[in-house]
Amino acid sequence: MNVHVSAGTNPALVLNADYRPLSYYPLSLWSWQDAIKAVFLDRVNIVSEYDTIVHSPSFAMALPSVVSLKTYVKPARYPAFTRFNVFLRDRFQCQYCGDKHDLTFDHVVPRSRGGQTTWDNVVAACSPCNLRKGGRSPREARMWPAQLPYQPSVADLHNNGRAFPPNYLHESWLDYLYWDSELEP
């Protein structure tokens, strides 16, 4: 296929069969190559297209900008425990001072005192707060998290992710994305 598209451009927004994004943060995007492959394998419907056309000697096609899966994918109820997901749950801010830089994990009940690395015991903390708290309990350090740690649902993380729209949102995607109103482009 003779293609006149620069690499990394024209991603396709991927919607579930119910026309909701598979993920908000990170936003569910496929490369244009993966979107075209899914079209040819009859796994998606094209909802919207770019003006960009790809050509082969016997074929021409507008690149999909929005695709929907033909088969509904049931989302997981609870997300995996990862550093990124803890930060997303805590809205990328230190739970002690609110700073958004140099984030780390903090064990509310320190590991040295039997605290586990679980949703219910870990919060996002900036390095200075984490160092200041050290191996002490919140009471001993006189530092309490703004939000007690909890196991979020996938919906919780999706809702939090809406507060952090990506730098690029194609206009054809906007009918399917619901960001905080003051952040819409």
Secondary structure, 3 states (H helix, E strand, C coil): CECCCCCCCCCEEEECCCCCECCECCECEECHHHHHHHHHCCCEEEEEEEEEEEEECCEEEEEEEEEEECCCCCCCCCCCCCHHHHHHHCCCCCCCCCCCCCEEEEECCCHHHCCCCCCCCEEEEEHHHHHHHCCCCHHHHCCCCCCCCCCCCHHHHHHHHCCCCCCCCCHHHHHHCCCCHHHCC
